[in-house]
Each structure stands twice: as C-alpha cells, then as structure tokens.
Amino acid sequence: MNTGIAPGMKMPPIIRAPLRQEIRRIVLDGILRGTLGPGTDVNEAVLAASLGVSRTPLREALLGLEMEGFLKSEVGRGFSVVPLTERDVEEIYPLLWTLESLALRTVGAIPAEKRRHLTEINAQLEASAADAEPALALDRRWHDALLSPCRNQHLLDFIGGLKDLAHRYELAYMKHSGKVILSVEQHRGVLAALERGDVEKAASHLEENWRVSQHFLVPWIRIQGAAAGRRKADR
C-alpha cells in the first residue's frame, strides 16, 4: 500500500506539540502533493513506523483529517484518501467564491502599498507557468495576502480549509493534463477595481477567479469518471 512516503525519503522531524498536529501536517502534505493519491489506502502500521510514532496519535490525526474531508474510513478497511468527485467541486467552489468575496468586502479599501505587493506576487505567478506546484503556491499566497487585513479569523480559517480541499483537485488536474492554469488576469481585474475604489467589482472578479477553476475541473472529472467506468466494465 502507498504510504505517501518514498523509500529512503528523509522525514521532517516531529518536534512540536501536540504530536497529532504534526502528524496531521505531514499526512495532509502527502495528500495535497498527491503522494497519497485519491482513493489510496492508508496503511496505519507502515505509516506509524515511517513517522516513528505510536498508533494512538496517528489515529487521532487521521480521524481529524476524516472530519475535514480528506480521508474516509470503512469498517474492516481502515482509512483511505477521499476520491475526487464532481459533487465535491460543485460544493467547494461556490463556498470559496462566496466566502472570499465576503472577506474582501469586510476589508474594504486596500492601501496602495498592499496593492503593489499583490502586483509583485501576481508577476511571480505569471512567470511560474511551467510548474504546477509553485504556481499553485503563489496563487495561494496572492489570495492570502489579499485577505490578510480581514479581522474575522474564523472566516479566514474556514476559507483556508476549503482552499486545501480545492488544491487537491487543481494539482491533480494540472499534473494529469500537463496544463498549468493561471489566474493572473482575474487577479489584475481585482487589483484594477480596488485601485478605483470599487470593492463590489473587485469581489465580482474574485468570484470569477474561482468560477474559472470550477469550469475546467467539472468536465475533467466527468471524463475521468467515464474512463474509469469503461475500464471497470472491460475487466
């Protein structure tokens, strides 16, 4: 079974408390990077040995990731990574564009210095078109920087969890298709609207940013599902 840990791979040290949070961080990183791919079974014994931890904190971390929507468990089979589904995309992305727009509206005007910083990140994003992981990291950095003045930490935390779920889909699509989809133009639209002081228009561009992702993901997942169904029927 795939543990998400390559043979001979040096594991990051687990040094901070509580232990289950560190385990969660490492397992989630494997899920987000795709080393623990959709549908992969999690071998608890192997994973515990690889991390040098007991089964108790590992199980606590896995249960937490199940509650967050990254893992599922079945009696007699244990944990596995949640597969990619069309329904998930159709539920996650409307929440993202609604909640990010809400957070932006609570921020209101963005100072010129912050807009310059966002423009710099967007330029780095445009230059990263050849590699999916750095592009997604820069896109996340841009969105986080845009909303960082928001004082509603509960809202930001919830948005962060949804972005982790969305990241799994976008990275899987880009790795499978070989295409790196960038949001540079939508970001420019947000910044241009903010420069004019039009927060509502900026929120509209932000919504379109997430809609674009949903538009290319849904057909791709349908195609993958149909192909999987044909393979199953041919067996």
C-alpha positions as CSV (number, residue, x, y, z in Angstrom):
1,M,0.0,0.0,0.0
2,N,1.1,3.5,-0.7
3,T,2.0,5.5,2.5
4,G,2.8,8.7,0.6
5,I,6.5,8.3,1.7
6,A,9.1,7.3,-0.8
7,P,11.7,4.7,0.1
8,G,14.7,6.4,1.7
9,M,12.9,9.7,2.0
10,K,14.0,11.7,4.9
11,M,11.0,12.6,7.0
12,P,10.7,16.0,8.6
13,P,11.3,15.9,12.3
14,I,8.2,15.9,14.6
15,I,9.2,18.3,17.3
16,R,6.2,20.5,18.1
17,A,3.3,19.7,20.4
18,P,0.7,18.4,20.3
19,L,2.0,15.4,18.3
20,R,-1.2,14.8,16.4
21,Q,-1.0,18.2,14.8
22,E,2.5,17.5,13.4
23,I,1.3,14.1,12.1
24,R,-1.7,15.8,10.5
25,R,0.6,18.3,8.9
26,I,2.8,15.6,7.3
27,V,-0.1,13.3,6.2
28,L,-2.0,16.3,4.8
29,D,1.1,17.4,2.9
30,G,1.2,14.0,1.3
31,I,-2.4,14.3,0.3
32,L,-2.1,17.8,-1.1
33,R,1.1,16.9,-3.1
34,G,-0.5,13.8,-4.5
35,T,2.0,11.3,-3.0
36,L,-1.1,9.9,-1.2
37,G,-3.4,10.0,-4.2
38,P,-7.2,9.9,-4.4
39,G,-8.5,6.5,-3.3
40,T,-5.2,5.4,-1.8
41,D,-5.5,3.2,1.3
42,V,-3.6,4.4,4.3
43,N,-1.6,1.6,6.0
44,E,-1.5,2.7,9.6
45,A,1.2,0.3,10.7
46,V,3.6,1.3,8.0
47,L,2.8,5.0,8.3
48,A,3.3,4.9,12.1
49,A,6.7,3.2,11.7
50,S,7.8,5.6,9.0
51,L,6.9,8.6,11.2
52,G,8.3,7.0,14.4
53,V,5.1,7.4,16.3
54,S,2.6,5.2,18.0
55,R,-0.8,4.3,16.5
56,T,-2.8,6.4,19.0
57,P,-1.7,9.9,17.9
58,L,-1.6,8.8,14.3
59,R,-5.3,7.6,14.5
60,E,-6.2,10.9,16.2
61,A,-4.7,12.8,13.3
62,L,-6.4,10.5,10.7
63,L,-9.7,11.0,12.4
64,G,-9.2,14.7,12.3
65,L,-8.4,14.6,8.5
66,E,-11.6,12.5,8.0
67,M,-13.6,15.2,9.7
68,E,-12.0,17.8,7.4
69,G,-13.0,15.8,4.3
70,F,-9.6,14.5,3.2
71,L,-10.0,10.9,4.4
72,K,-12.8,8.4,4.8
73,S,-12.9,5.2,6.8
74,E,-14.7,1.9,6.4
75,V,-15.1,-0.9,8.9
76,G,-12.6,-3.6,8.1
77,R,-10.7,-1.5,5.6
78,G,-9.4,1.5,7.7
79,F,-8.7,4.9,6.2
80,S,-8.3,5.9,2.5
81,V,-7.9,9.2,0.7
82,V,-11.3,10.6,-0.5
83,P,-11.6,10.3,-4.3
84,L,-12.1,13.3,-6.5
85,T,-15.7,13.9,-7.3
86,E,-17.8,16.3,-9.4
87,R,-20.1,16.8,-6.4
88,D,-17.2,18.0,-4.3
89,V,-16.2,20.6,-6.8
90,E,-19.7,21.8,-7.1
91,E,-19.9,22.2,-3.4
92,I,-16.5,23.6,-2.6
93,Y,-16.0,26.3,-5.2
94,P,-19.3,28.2,-4.6
95,L,-18.4,28.4,-0.9
96,L,-14.9,29.7,-1.8
97,W,-16.1,32.5,-4.1
98,T,-18.8,33.4,-1.7
99,L,-16.7,33.5,1.4
100,E,-13.6,35.1,-0.2
101,S,-15.9,37.9,-1.6
102,L,-17.4,38.3,1.9
103,A,-13.9,38.6,3.4
104,L,-12.9,41.1,0.8
105,R,-16.0,43.2,1.5
106,T,-15.1,43.3,5.2
107,V,-11.6,44.6,4.3
108,G,-12.9,47.3,2.0
109,A,-10.2,49.7,0.6
110,I,-6.7,48.2,0.1
111,P,-3.8,50.6,0.5
112,A,-1.5,51.3,-2.5
113,E,1.4,49.6,-0.8
114,K,-0.6,46.4,-0.4
115,R,-1.7,46.6,-4.0
116,R,1.9,46.9,-5.1
117,H,2.8,43.8,-3.1
118,L,-0.1,41.9,-4.7
119,T,1.0,43.0,-8.1
120,E,4.5,41.7,-7.4
121,I,3.1,38.3,-6.3
122,N,1.0,38.2,-9.5
123,A,4.0,38.9,-11.7
124,Q,5.8,36.0,-10.0
125,L,2.8,33.8,-10.6
126,E,2.8,34.7,-14.3
127,A,6.4,33.7,-14.5
128,S,5.8,30.3,-12.9
129,A,3.6,29.0,-15.8
130,A,5.8,25.9,-16.4
131,D,5.4,24.3,-13.0
132,A,2.1,23.5,-11.2
133,E,3.2,23.3,-7.6
134,P,5.0,26.7,-7.5
135,A,2.1,28.3,-9.5
136,L,-0.5,27.0,-7.0
137,A,1.7,28.1,-4.0
138,L,2.0,31.6,-5.5
139,D,-1.8,31.7,-6.2
140,R,-2.5,30.8,-2.6
141,R,0.0,33.4,-1.4
142,W,-1.8,36.1,-3.5
143,H,-5.2,35.2,-2.2
144,D,-3.9,35.0,1.4
145,A,-2.2,38.4,1.1
146,L,-5.3,40.0,-0.4
147,L,-7.5,38.9,2.5
148,S,-4.9,39.2,5.3
149,P,-6.4,42.5,6.6
150,C,-9.7,40.7,7.3
151,R,-10.2,40.6,11.1
152,N,-12.6,37.6,11.1
153,Q,-10.2,34.8,11.9
154,H,-12.9,32.2,11.9
155,L,-13.8,33.2,8.3
156,L,-10.1,33.1,7.2
157,D,-9.6,29.6,8.8
158,F,-12.7,28.2,7.1
159,I,-11.5,29.6,3.8
160,G,-8.1,28.1,4.4
161,G,-9.6,24.6,4.9
162,L,-11.6,24.9,1.7
163,K,-8.5,26.0,-0.2
164,D,-6.7,22.9,0.9
165,L,-9.6,20.8,-0.5
166,A,-9.6,22.7,-3.8
167,H,-5.8,22.5,-4.0
168,R,-6.0,18.7,-4.3
169,Y,-8.3,19.0,-7.4
170,E,-6.3,21.7,-9.1
171,L,-2.9,19.9,-8.7
172,A,-4.4,16.6,-9.8
173,Y,-5.8,18.3,-13.0
174,M,-2.6,20.1,-13.8
175,K,-0.4,17.1,-13.3
176,H,-2.7,14.9,-15.4
177,S,-3.3,17.4,-18.2
178,G,0.2,18.9,-18.2
179,K,-1.5,22.3,-18.3
180,V,-0.8,25.0,-15.6
181,I,-3.9,27.1,-15.3
182,L,-3.1,30.6,-14.0
183,S,-5.5,33.3,-12.5
184,V,-3.3,36.2,-13.5
185,E,-5.9,38.1,-15.5
186,Q,-8.6,37.7,-12.8
187,H,-6.1,39.0,-10.2
188,R,-5.4,42.0,-12.3
189,G,-9.1,42.7,-12.6
190,V,-9.4,42.5,-8.8
191,L,-6.5,45.0,-8.3
192,A,-7.7,47.4,-11.0
193,A,-11.1,47.5,-9.3
194,L,-9.6,48.1,-5.9
195,E,-7.4,50.9,-7.3
196,R,-10.6,52.6,-8.5
197,G,-12.1,52.0,-5.0
198,D,-14.8,49.7,-6.4
199,V,-14.9,46.8,-3.9
200,E,-18.0,45.3,-5.4
201,K,-16.4,45.0,-8.8
202,A,-13.3,43.5,-7.2
203,A,-15.4,40.9,-5.4
204,S,-17.0,40.1,-8.8
205,H,-13.6,39.5,-10.3
206,L,-12.7,37.3,-7.3
207,E,-15.8,35.2,-7.8
208,E,-15.0,34.8,-11.5
209,N,-11.5,33.6,-10.5
210,W,-13.0,30.6,-8.6
211,R,-15.6,30.0,-11.3
212,V,-12.9,29.5,-13.9
213,S,-11.4,26.7,-11.8
214,Q,-14.8,25.1,-11.4
215,H,-15.4,25.3,-15.2
216,F,-12.3,23.4,-16.2
217,L,-12.5,20.9,-13.3
218,V,-16.0,19.6,-13.7
219,P,-15.7,18.4,-17.3
220,W,-12.3,16.8,-16.5
221,I,-13.7,14.8,-13.6
222,R,-16.6,13.6,-15.7
223,I,-14.2,12.4,-18.3
224,Q,-12.1,10.6,-15.7
225,G,-15.1,9.0,-14.2
226,A,-16.4,7.8,-17.6
227,A,-12.9,6.3,-18.4
228,A,-12.8,4.6,-15.0
229,G,-16.3,3.1,-15.7
230,R,-15.1,1.7,-19.0
231,R,-12.0,0.2,-17.5
232,K,-14.1,-1.5,-14.8
233,A,-16.6,-2.8,-17.4
234,D,-13.8,-4.3,-19.5
235,R,-12.4,-6.3,-16.7
